[in-house]
Amino acid sequence: MLKLYDFLMSGNGYKVRLLLAALGTPYERIELDITQGETRTQQFLQRNPNGRIPTLELEDGTHLSESNAILWYLAEGTRLLPEDRFERAKVLQWMFFEQYSHEPYIAVVRFWVHQGLTAEQRHQIDEKRRRGYEALGVMEQQLEGADYFVGGRYSIADIALYAYTHVAHEGGFDLSGYARINDWLARVSGQPNHIPITQA
Amino acid sequence: MLKLYDFLMSGNGYKVRLLLAALGTPYERIELDITQGETRTQQFLQRNPNGRIPTLELEDGTHLSESNAILWYLAEGTRLLPEDRFERAKVLQWMFFEQYSHEPYIAVVRFWVHQGLTAEQRHQIDEKRRRGYEALGVMEQQLEGADYFVGGRYSIADIALYAYTHVAHEGGFDLSGYARINDWLARVSGQPNHIPITQA
């Protein structure tokens, strides 16, 4: 059986849980508390030298890390990853956008707020929020006349972007002015077998 | 003919140039000076709403952005992207590692140093360098007993990681203690049709 090294609060972990639920794939979940250094032990660093969850352990004992690479691996050959070469590249475009222009601002601010801000974080938070809103602006524009991010169909690009967008308010982001994003969030949460981020 | 919106100093742009040179694919290069706001014009934002190079324009006028998504699109069906499902996911793992754990530190510090540090950048640079060295440590470990990052063969995972690693010293990173990385850099620069980052 697949094993998922995970942390319940993590949107990156949630992406994988959400996809596995959509696909109906059984798996064993191992919770590691990243705030207590549980991903920095020698044992875990052998599974992922970069010391991060989510990390997937396949049945042959090999490991795969980086949430969006795991999504790609698991979605290959399913309805959640298009077959067309250009659409597949567009799925990757939005997943790289998520990791470079979205997660470092929207996810990081949420994590800071949850943990309680340090003085250095208080110093940086306005700039992080500004760049988070830039990412939301790019998403709002992309959703003009489009129900989903790629090819008019629900895909792992939507799963990747949904994970931290739907909890952006926990980091103090106000999404009330983003009508298309709100409609899209409702379309994603209305998918069959949807689970909340709080569900293990 | 393919058109590449690019900025010569950019390692993200260089990834695409390096791959196109390896594949012998002709293209037109359009230089946009990111330091002069040339990727933030209304005209360019229609090509990439996220306002970044590299952006690839296909022959039908559609656009693809995010350097590693462009690499994937162009390498599909060539020797530079493995066919095996797990190896393909591993290529993505290293490309997401590059964009999340490597580029934001190693590339960003190089850019800051080139531009001349602001007071705020001077405040942040030690922490950025610390995280850049963490990424180099993960790479050095992965290259133990391995000539390349995935499957023992040169792939777009190597191209993605080479782009900013080989110019890390321009940001003040000292690579002298990273013997395996230095050997790997030499293997990459020894590939057929290799071009330097300074070559348009």
Interface residues (C-beta under 8 A of the other chain):
Chain A: P49 N50 L58 T62 L64 S65 E66 S67 N68 A69 I70 W72 Y73 E76 R85 F86 R88 A89 K90 L92 Q93 M95 F96 F97 Q99 Y100 S101 E103 P104 V138 Q141 Q142
Chain B: P49 N50 L58 T62 L64 S65 E66 S67 N68 A69 I70 W72 Y73 E76 R85 F86 R88 A89 K90 L92 Q93 M95 F96 F97 Q99 Y100 S101 E103 P104 V138 Q141 Q142
